[in-house]
Amino acid sequence: MARVGLLGIWLVCVLCAAITLPWMLISILVGSPRAWTIAKGYDRVGNASTGGDDSEYMSERAQRVRKEGRRWACILCRLLDKVDPGHCDKY
């Protein structure tokens, strides 16, 4: 029964993604700040789907585990630094 419920939730998530991605693109094109809100939501979803906490952004997690020498975190923070210097250090 729990799997059936999760399957229903998955279908709702698929529908949300189908609506949200075009909405984000439209928000970017018209200069709406809603695009950042949507992007931050996807950031948290991405973090949760890769084993992180759903209340944490990828860069927060990267900053935390970079101190442990995790290679992926060091690479991600270096990439983010090219776009926004010191990005991971803000957390």
N, C-alpha and C positions, 0 to 999 in steps of 0.2 A: 504493500500500500504506500509506503514512504517513497518508493521509486516512482510510482505513478504520479504522486504529488510533485516530486522533483522534475519529472518530465513536463508536467504542466507549467511549472515555473520556468523551465528552460525555453519552452515555446513562447512564453511571455517575454523573456529576455531577447529572443530572436526578433520578435516583433518590435521591441524597444530599440534594438540596434538598427533595424531597417528604417525606423523613423528618425532616430537620433543622428545617425551619420549624415544624411542629407540636410537635416536641420542645422547641424554644426557647420557644414559647408556654406549654407545660406547665411548663417550668422557671421562667418568669416568674410564673405563677399560684401555684406552690408555694413561691416564694422561693428557688429553688436558684441558687447562684452559677454553675452551668453556663450559664445564659442569657448571662452576660457573655462567657464563653469562646466561645460560638457567635457572638455579636454581633461579637467581635473577628475571628473567622474570616471572616465576611461583609464586614467592613470591608476586610480585606486582599484579598479576592476583588474587591470593588468597585474598589479602587485599581488592581489589576492589569488589570481589564477596561477601565479608562479610561486606560491607558497608563503607569501607575506600576509600581513594583517590587512583586513579590508578597510581599516580606518587610517592607513598609512600610505603616503605617496611613495612611488618607487625611489625617488631621490632621498627621501627620509630613510628608507630601508638601506639604500646604498651607502649613505653616510654612516649609518650605524655599523654595518658589517664591513665597510672599508677598513675600519680600525682593526678588524680581525685579519686583514690581508686577503679578503675574498677577491679574486681576480675580476669577476664580472662587475663587482661594485667599483673597483678602481677604474676599469675601462669606462663604465657608464658615467662616472663623475668627471673623468677627463673629457668625454664627449660633450657632456652638459656644460662644462667650463668654456668650451669653444663658442657656445651660443650665449651663455649667461655666466660670466666669470664668477667663481665662488658659489655656484648654485647649490651644490650639496652641503656646503659649509653653513648655509642659512638655516639648517635644521639641527 
